[in-house]
């Protein structure tokens, strides 16, 4: 009898889970009808919630959640932290979070400006060779100690001198001297060559306490939120820093929950475990009920492209590269693999860069398979050729893009094999050893400079993994980086963009959309032209 | 005593072999922990400096021997990607995965043995068809999918637990156990279905044996024979199978931990492999090898208890 009873329990449990399957399907289709229609606008990145205007009234009938009452939120993130030491962290996902904990002498604002942070004032000499920073008097570290000149010099030195190989930031090599004044209030930095972008580089020299050795386990910074605890592959907890020098954060506590599985993130939102998840795919946002969530749309601020190894046959021939550009319909890629969300690009620059971005290059190669075939024939490939696209397999968007490209290139006779590799292999074989034919990835500018996106195509750049080599490009680039006149420099950067497009260095695709699910009642989300999520402006309405 | 020595010896050899093969595998596959740590902005000088700092520029055998010495002296090294001692990283996750496997194992045992016997009694009837179909379904549906169904139904529709919010095992043990229970159900379904099928066919073949015919012809009813004799004889192969199950559950937890967002060893193993975090992977692999050998040994011991014919140690 007892055994029969147990059997009964098991059978009913299994039966229930089957029913659940049916229920789930029905509800999802109900919600999908409400998803905003995809529009490919090249608007500024700081636009939120397409179509659905947030009305303050309906908030009344949804009771506040436990976390809203406690003035805290939980954010779901898809990857763990690579390092909590601000000078060692390299993963974009880590910087995105630690942006709230660490600050440099200057920090980025949501409209793409560099604003004073630990320094209250910054001045630049006429010749662009000397920068003077005035330290803000009332800045405190999370451990309560005031920030002194020693800490500032130590932090910059740690990123510059290379004693700690991991912390070394090659861009700071242009510093020839750091001179604090006698009373420890101003720091004069002399450069070996003029640079308009120096502030963007010094931004990444996050200020940490001098000789502090516990950054990995007990990070201390000056940002609006301070570190409380971390459990590997589980969570990281931040708390509002009461002594913050600037506008303090509004939420008392922010918990980041790590869920590598994308289904897990969606389930976490649905179950109420999470309040906010960024970088969702369009089909994931459709699984969420609009009664509970707003979907804000920003842009990822990256250049997604089919990057070609310009040193490898047949891509060493400009006609073949141009043929690829004609053969690939960017809008079709965006429509098929991204549900229409995304901004088509024609060069290594995206709209957030404002004056640097040359919109006219987007349609330089309009979709034209006949032109592609003609160019291929001219280059000696009338019947097409075989090629491989190496993709990092953990990035679903890039894998999906590759699948669309296979079909598009087949139309012009090019037979594509997609080669998925894991991230570590991609880094060492494709990016490091440059052993590849073509690859799909998204390149960003982690210091908000246009230069970052262009510099890597200089023929002797260490990170020029596409082996692009063009004499004119190298000449303009070397002039541009030391140019102190902003207008001149901007014009040169635009020339570089044009050079990349005309020579079809790569097949530029799009700036991917960043879809963020935000629980109703949670307001204040601000998009940055940088891969960061500022939690200090978030609050429960 | 001889048996115990033999087992311990086998354990050591297995662990040694497995650790060496893992070390070798990492040597052969592409990917580089240093580049993974430093990301896309690394310069060649930085890569070289960090490589020598981590001791990765030394020859293969030197590194393996170094690791081995560390392992036997209790120094498991430091994780590359988490930058903390391997043991600190693993210990809290070990108990979660062990608990998850244990709950699954209990679920499998208490459901599949009675269900197996029950399904024998259905043989030939209409219920047999239903059972066959249901059994096939349970074996075929991947845990990934059942995991989503279970999370959705019990977590989102019924709100019995909150998917994505695993409570701390020490701060909220009851909540953690409840959470693990649902993950364990998901983990045990395919394996339980296999055990049921196996139990059923073993009972069928036992019931056809001569001793059963004799017992029945002497006037015992079928049910008594089944419970008193057949069950015990059928258990030997089922226990062996359950031993394998125990070993396999830890492997199955990789998928389930990801879907349910449980901070266990399975998830750690996957990310450590993708980060080429050798020190962590080495230790995990040795723990898994230990677990597999242990499960086999336990199954042997239980079988020897059930069936005295196996006790002489002949079947080791």
Interface residues (C-beta under 8 A of the other chain):
Chain A: X3 X4 X6 X7 X9 X10 X13 X14 X16 X17 X18 X19 X20 X21 X23 X24 X74 X76 X80 X82 X83 X85 X90 X91 X162 X165 X166 X168 X170 X216 X217 X231 X232 X233 X234 X257 X258 X259 X260 X261 X263 X264 X265 X267 X268 X269 X270 X271 X272 X273 X274 X394 X421 X422 X423 X424 X425 X427 X428 X429 X431 X432 X446 X462 X463
Chain B: X29 X30 X31 X32 X33 X35 X36 X37 X38 X39 X40 X41 X42 X43 X44 X45 X46 X47 X49 X50 X53 X81 X82 X83 X84 X89 X92 X93 X110 X111 X114 X115 X117 X118 X134 X138 X144 X146 X148 X149 X150 X151 X152 X153 X154 X155 X156 X157 X159 X162 X163 X164 X165 X166 X185 X189 X192 X258 X259 X260 X261 X263 X267 X268 X270 X271 X274 X275 X276
